[in-house]
Amino acid sequence: MEGGWRELKEFPGRGEVKLLREEPHCGAKTMLVRLPPGGRIEPHTHVGVVQHYVAEGEYHSDGRTFEQGSYRLLPKQADVASITTATGATILIIYDPVGA
């Protein structure tokens, strides 16, 4: 999938997204999300399973710090707490609602 960075609109927050894969028939997506220093993703809920891999920087959520190289698995129907970063972060997000 071709395309550059654009404003984050997939969920509430402040940052940019680069869509790597999108399957409209089932809602599956793979994307890079880039949060600037001071960036934030607001609390939200996912229908399906979501995977995070921190490619650069670090973020904080649920009282934990997820540093570069960290992996996070969010189960289906997960209530996701705020995601914040003081220094910026780039997160690979894989969302596959089918079979979740």
Residue pairs with C-beta under 8 A, 6 or more apart in sequence:
1 19
1 20
1 21
1 22
3 18
3 19
4 18
5 16
5 17
5 18
5 34
6 16
6 17
6 18
7 16
7 17
8 14
8 15
8 16
8 17
8 33
8 41
9 17
10 17
10 29
10 31
10 33
11 41
11 42
11 44
12 41
12 42
12 44
13 35
13 39
13 40
13 41
13 42
13 83
14 35
14 36
14 39
14 40
15 33
15 34
15 35
15 36
15 39
15 41
16 33
16 34
17 31
17 32
17 33
17 34
18 31
18 32
18 34
19 29
19 30
19 31
20 30
20 31
20 32
21 28
21 29
21 30
21 31
22 28
22 29
23 29
26 97
26 98
27 47
27 48
27 95
27 97
27 98
28 95
28 96
28 97
28 98
29 93
29 94
29 95
30 92
30 93
30 94
30 95
31 92
31 93
31 95
32 55
32 90
32 91
32 92
32 93
33 41
33 90
33 91
33 93
34 88
34 89
34 90
34 91
35 41
35 57
35 59
35 83
35 85
35 88
35 89
35 90
35 91
36 88
37 85
37 86
37 87
37 88
38 85
38 86
39 84
39 85
39 88
39 89
40 82
40 83
40 84
40 85
41 80
41 82
41 83
42 82
43 79
43 80
43 81
43 82
44 79
44 80
45 77
45 78
45 79
45 80
46 74
46 76
46 77
46 78
46 80
46 95
47 76
47 77
47 97
47 100
48 76
48 95
48 96
48 97
48 98
48 100
49 73
49 74
49 75
49 76
49 95
49 96
49 97
49 100
50 73
50 74
50 78
50 80
50 93
50 94
50 95
51 71
51 72
51 73
51 74
51 93
51 94
51 95
52 66
52 70
52 71
52 72
52 73
52 74
52 91
52 92
52 93
53 70
53 71
53 72
53 91
53 92
53 94
54 66
54 67
54 68
54 69
54 70
54 71
54 89
54 90
54 91
54 92
55 68
55 90
55 91
55 92
56 68
56 88
56 89
56 90
57 68
57 85
57 87
57 88
57 89
57 90
58 65
58 66
58 67
58 68
58 70
58 85
58 87
58 89
59 65
59 66
59 83
59 84
59 85
59 89
59 91
60 66
60 83
60 84
60 85
60 86
61 80
61 81
61 82
61 83
61 84
62 81
66 72
74 80
76 97
76 100
